[in-house]
Amino acid sequence: MMPTIIEREKKKEHLYIEKKKGVCGGEPVIKKTRISVRLIAELEKAGHSADEIVTMYPHIKHAHVYDALSYYYDHKSEIDKFIAENKESYWMEKTKGEGWRK
């Protein structure tokens, strides 16, 4: 049986995104950088345009930014979890009562 259009779309490859063990905790990043999809999504949520992001990180191109945003929207729950886990409040609660915090 042939895959449906939706199934093919879900398997769509993101040409500029990769996950590598040992790079940014295994989070998806723009290839050959340490710029995470999470960071690009957070910058967009903060109101920054692709032009502004490319200006902040001149070694990436608009296509990288748009592919990162596409990856974010294709994997929203995964990236939103990374966003939540990188907030200070998450770590304050997670490490509550640990000896090193005294």
N, C-alpha and C positions, 0 to 999 in steps of 0.2 A: 504494500500500500504506500502510495506517495505521501510525503509529509504535506500538511496544509500550509498555506501562506503564513499563518500565525506561527506554526512550528518552525518554519524556515527563518522567520524574522527573529524568533527567540534565540536562534543559533547564530545570528549575525555576528560576524567578527568585528571587533573594534581594532582597526589597523594600528592605532597609535597607543594602545593601552596594553599593559602587561602586568602580571603578578609574578613576583620572584621571591622565593624564600630568602629571608635576610635583608630585603629591601623594604623599608617602611613597614615592618611587621607583617609583610605579606599582603598589604593592601594594594589594590590596583593603582598603578602609577602611569604617567606618560612615559613611553619607552625611552630608555637611555637617560632618564632623569630620576630624581627623587621627589618629583612633584606629584602628589597623590590626587586621585579623582576627588577625594574628600575635600582637599584644599580648594580645588577649582569650584566644586559645588558650594562650599562655604563662601567663597569670594562672590559668586553669582548671587547667592542669597543675601549677601551684604550690599548688593546693588552695583557691583562692578561689572562693566561690560567686557566683552572679549578683547576689545582694543586696550582697555586699561590693564587687563591681566597680561596681555602680551607685552605691554610697556613695562610692567613690574618684573616680568620674567622674559627678557629679550631672547633667550636661547630657545624658546618655544614659538610655534606658529599658531595662527588662528585655527588651522585644521586640528591641531592638538587640543586646543581648548574646546572646540565644538565636539570632538570625539569624546573627550572626558565628560562633557555634559550629556552627551548621548548615552554613554555608559552609565552615568549616574541615573538617568531616567529609566534605563533598561533594568537597572539593579538597585532601585531606590531603597528598598528595605535594607539591603546589605550595607549600602553607603551611609544611610541614616543611622544605622547601628554604630558604624565607625565614628560618625560625627558625635553621637551621644557619648560614646566611650572616651572621647578626647576632650570632654568638658571637665573643668576643674571640680565641679560638684560631684561628678561620677567618681572621680578618684578619691575625693575626700571621704565619701561614703564607703567606697570599696576598701580603703585602708584604715578605716576607723578602728581604733584600739590596737593597732600594730605598734610594737615597741619603738621603732625608729621615729614615730610621730610625736613622741613625748618631748 
